[in-house]
Amino acid sequence: MFVLTTSRPQMTEKPENRSATFVPMVYENTDPTPIRWEYRVLTIDTREQELPDAAQLNELGNDGWILAGMLDSRSEGSFVYYYFVRQSEK
């Protein structure tokens, strides 16, 4: 013998009580042209050259480059990668 049961909520159950937080909608007039980005990868072979010091990194920063990431792969080889990004002037 089989008994069929349903697990749907009944209409008489109270709805979940949630606090209503007002989130304002903000509109801005912005230039529709997309921002273009330039990327640069600085690859250092630590067997042949030293890692960049603060002066070298500051020089890149003065040129508008932002350090976006770094990958140290010396555990598998001898390379360290520095990833830079800046807004394109074109």
VENGI-V918989 format. One record per pair of residues at least 4 apart in sequence whose ideal C-beta (glycine too) atoms are under 7 Angstrom apart, sorted by the first residue. I is the first residue (numbers start at 0). J is the second residue. D is the distance in whole Angstrom. If there is no record, write none. Layout:
# VENGI-V918989
i=<I	I>
j=<J	J>
d=<D	D>
This chain:
# VENGI-V918989
i=<8	34	35	35	36	36	36	37	37	38	39	39	40	40	41	41	42	42	43	43	43	43	44	44	44	45	45	45	45	46	50	51	51	53	54	55	56	56	57	58	59	59	60	63	64	64	65	65	65	66	66	67	67	67	68	69	69	69	70	71	72	72	73	73>
j=<12	86	87	89	84	86	87	85	87	84	64	83	80	82	81	83	78	80	48	50	78	79	48	77	78	50	73	77	79	77	79	55	56	57	58	59	60	66	61	62	64	83	64	85	83	85	83	84	85	81	83	82	83	84	82	80	81	82	80	79	76	78	77	79>
d=<5	6	4	6	6	6	6	5	5	6	6	4	6	6	4	7	6	6	6	6	7	5	6	6	6	7	6	5	6	5	6	4	5	6	7	7	6	7	6	7	4	6	6	4	4	5	6	6	6	6	6	5	6	5	4	7	5	7	4	5	5	5	6	7>
